Amino acid sequence: MNPKAEAPNAATAKRAVGRPRHYDEATEREIIVDAAYTVLRDRGDKAMTISDILTSAGVSTRSFYRHFGSKDELLCAMYMRDAERAAERMVRRLARAADPRQAVEMWIDEILSYTQVGRKAERVNVLGSILVNRAEGADDVSARGRALLVTPLAEAIAAGAADGTFTSRNPEADADMVTAVVFNSAGLTWPRDLVTPSADARAAMHEFCLRALGAQPTG
């Protein structure tokens, strides 16, 4: 028997060294993020440590630093993950609108849904602490996350301006105005103090924003 045939090649030997990987890169990252969310919910970001996250996730320190350079980097990644998912959900919802007016109303209602009891509100409260406590990079992810949510609103306003539903001359600026009104009314600005508007308050918000965009009253 040729002894050379029995010797492992360099690549095989390299793979054999160290603890085997149980997850692919994407799955491992998601496991760390989900574990961090659980710890953040239970302890808050000031009390949360990387050790807590590793224990909850069941992964090694090396695994953590393969994906994130620091706790703050992880916190910001968590915030952006939720912001991206919220924006995707918003786009899907507005795609079902019959017209630009309804799209703006749907946008307002989706934002207000973040303040209601349930999973969305819990995540907003938990992840809001990342911004309130000023994790490094929080200002940047806050601006990026807000832009993701405002973009579909600006597109709806632009479509309304094009078909005569709205009189907007600057859809992006008007989208920022509507966002400021709705975020403030829902308590989604810093510091966070979530408010669930009543049905009357919600209707008044719709009326105010639509009137500001130049929409004609219905009925």
C-alpha positions in Angstrom: 0.0 0.0 0.0 1.3 3.4 -0.9 1.8 5.4 2.4 1.2 8.6 0.6 -2.4 7.6 -0.1 -3.0 7.3 3.6 -1.8 10.8 4.5 -4.4 13.5 4.7 -3.9 16.5 2.4 -3.4 20.0 3.8 -7.0 21.1 3.3 -8.3 18.0 5.1 -5.9 18.5 8.0 -6.8 22.1 8.3 -10.5 21.2 8.5 -9.8 18.7 11.2 -8.2 21.3 13.6 -10.5 23.0 16.2 -14.1 22.6 17.0 -16.4 21.7 14.1 -18.8 24.3 12.8 -22.4 23.4 13.3 -24.0 26.2 11.3 -23.4 27.9 8.0 -22.4 31.6 8.2 -25.9 33.0 7.6 -27.5 30.7 10.2 -24.9 31.3 12.8 -25.3 35.1 12.4 -29.1 34.8 12.8 -28.7 32.6 15.9 -26.4 35.3 17.5 -28.8 38.1 16.6 -31.9 36.2 17.9 -30.0 35.4 21.2 -29.0 39.0 21.6 -32.6 40.1 21.1 -33.7 37.7 23.9 -31.0 39.0 26.3 -31.7 42.6 25.3 -35.4 42.2 26.1 -34.6 40.6 29.5 -31.7 42.8 30.6 -31.5 46.0 28.5 -28.5 46.9 26.4 -26.4 48.4 29.2 -26.6 45.2 31.3 -26.2 42.9 28.3 -22.7 41.4 27.8 -21.2 39.5 25.0 -20.8 36.6 27.4 -24.6 36.6 28.0 -25.2 36.5 24.2 -22.8 33.6 23.7 -24.4 31.6 26.5 -27.9 32.2 25.1 -26.8 31.4 21.5 -24.6 28.4 22.4 -21.7 29.6 20.2 -18.1 30.5 20.9 -16.4 33.9 21.2 -14.7 33.2 17.9 -18.1 32.7 16.3 -19.3 36.1 17.6 -16.3 38.0 16.3 -16.5 36.3 13.0 -19.7 38.4 12.4 -19.4 41.4 14.7 -16.6 43.6 15.8 -18.3 44.7 19.1 -21.5 44.6 21.0 -22.6 48.0 19.6 -22.0 46.7 16.1 -24.3 43.8 16.8 -26.9 46.1 18.3 -26.9 48.2 15.2 -27.1 45.2 13.0 -30.2 44.1 15.0 -31.8 47.5 14.5 -31.1 47.4 10.7 -32.4 43.9 10.4 -35.8 44.9 11.9 -35.8 48.2 9.9 -35.3 46.3 6.6 -38.0 43.8 7.5 -40.4 46.6 8.4 -39.7 48.4 5.2 -40.3 45.2 3.2 -43.6 44.6 5.0 -44.5 48.3 4.3 -43.8 47.9 0.6 -45.9 44.8 0.3 -48.8 46.4 2.1 -48.8 49.6 0.0 -48.7 47.5 -3.2 -52.2 46.4 -2.3 -53.5 50.0 -2.2 -56.2 50.9 -4.7 -54.8 54.4 -5.2 -52.2 56.9 -3.7 -54.7 58.2 -1.2 -55.2 54.7 0.3 -51.5 54.0 0.1 -50.8 57.1 2.4 -53.6 55.9 4.8 -52.1 52.4 4.8 -48.7 53.8 5.5 -50.0 55.8 8.5 -51.8 52.7 9.9 -48.8 50.5 9.5 -46.6 52.9 11.5 -49.3 53.2 14.2 -49.4 49.4 14.4 -45.9 49.6 16.0 -47.5 51.0 19.1 -50.1 48.4 19.6 -49.8 45.5 22.0 -48.1 42.5 20.4 -44.8 41.4 18.8 -44.3 44.6 16.8 -44.6 46.9 19.8 -42.4 44.7 21.9 -39.6 44.8 19.3 -40.0 48.5 18.9 -39.6 49.0 22.7 -36.6 46.6 22.9 -34.7 47.9 19.9 -35.5 51.5 20.8 -33.2 51.2 23.7 -30.3 50.9 21.2 -31.0 54.4 20.1 -31.9 55.9 23.4 -28.7 54.6 25.0 -26.6 55.8 22.0 -24.9 52.6 20.9 -22.0 53.5 18.7 -23.4 53.9 15.2 -27.0 54.4 16.4 -27.5 57.8 14.7 -26.5 56.3 11.4 -28.7 53.2 11.6 -31.6 55.4 12.8 -31.3 57.6 9.8 -31.0 54.6 7.4 -33.9 52.8 9.0 -36.1 55.9 8.8 -35.2 56.4 5.2 -36.3 52.8 4.4 -39.7 53.5 5.8 -40.1 57.0 4.3 -39.3 55.9 0.8 -42.5 54.0 0.0 -44.5 57.0 1.5 -42.6 59.4 -0.8 -43.4 57.2 -3.8 -47.1 57.1 -2.9 -47.2 60.9 -2.6 -45.3 61.3 -5.9 -47.9 58.9 -7.6 -50.7 61.0 -6.1 -49.1 64.3 -7.3 -48.8 62.7 -10.8 -52.5 61.7 -11.0 -53.9 64.8 -9.3 -54.8 63.2 -6.0 -52.3 65.5 -4.2 -50.9 68.9 -4.9 -47.4 68.1 -3.6 -44.6 69.8 -5.4 -41.9 68.0 -3.4 -42.9 64.5 -2.5 -39.8 63.7 -0.5 -40.1 66.8 1.7 -43.8 66.2 2.2 -43.1 62.5 3.1 -40.7 63.8 5.8 -43.4 66.1 7.1 -46.0 63.3 7.3 -43.5 61.1 9.0 -42.7 63.7 11.6 -46.3 64.1 12.4 -47.1 60.4 12.6 -43.9 59.4 14.5 -44.5 62.2 17.0 -48.1 61.4 17.5 -47.3 57.7 18.1 -44.4 58.4 20.4 -41.8 57.0 18.1 -39.3 59.8 18.5 -36.6 60.0 21.1 -37.0 59.4 24.0 -39.5 56.7 23.1 -42.9 56.9 24.8 -45.2 54.8 22.7 -48.8 56.0 22.4 -51.6 54.0 20.8 -53.9 56.6 19.2 -57.7 56.1 19.6 -59.8 55.5 16.5 -60.8 59.2 16.5 -57.2 60.3 16.8 -56.2 58.0 14.0 -59.0 59.4 11.8 -57.9 63.0 12.7 -54.3 62.1 11.7 -55.4 60.7 8.4 -57.5 63.9 7.7 -54.6 66.2 8.8 -52.0 64.5 6.7 -54.2 64.1 3.6 -55.3 67.7 3.8 -51.7 68.8 4.1 -50.9 66.9 0.9 -53.8 68.7 -0.9 -56.2 65.8 -1.1 -59.8 66.7 -1.6 -62.2 65.6 1.2 -64.3 62.5 0.5 -68.0 62.1 1.0 
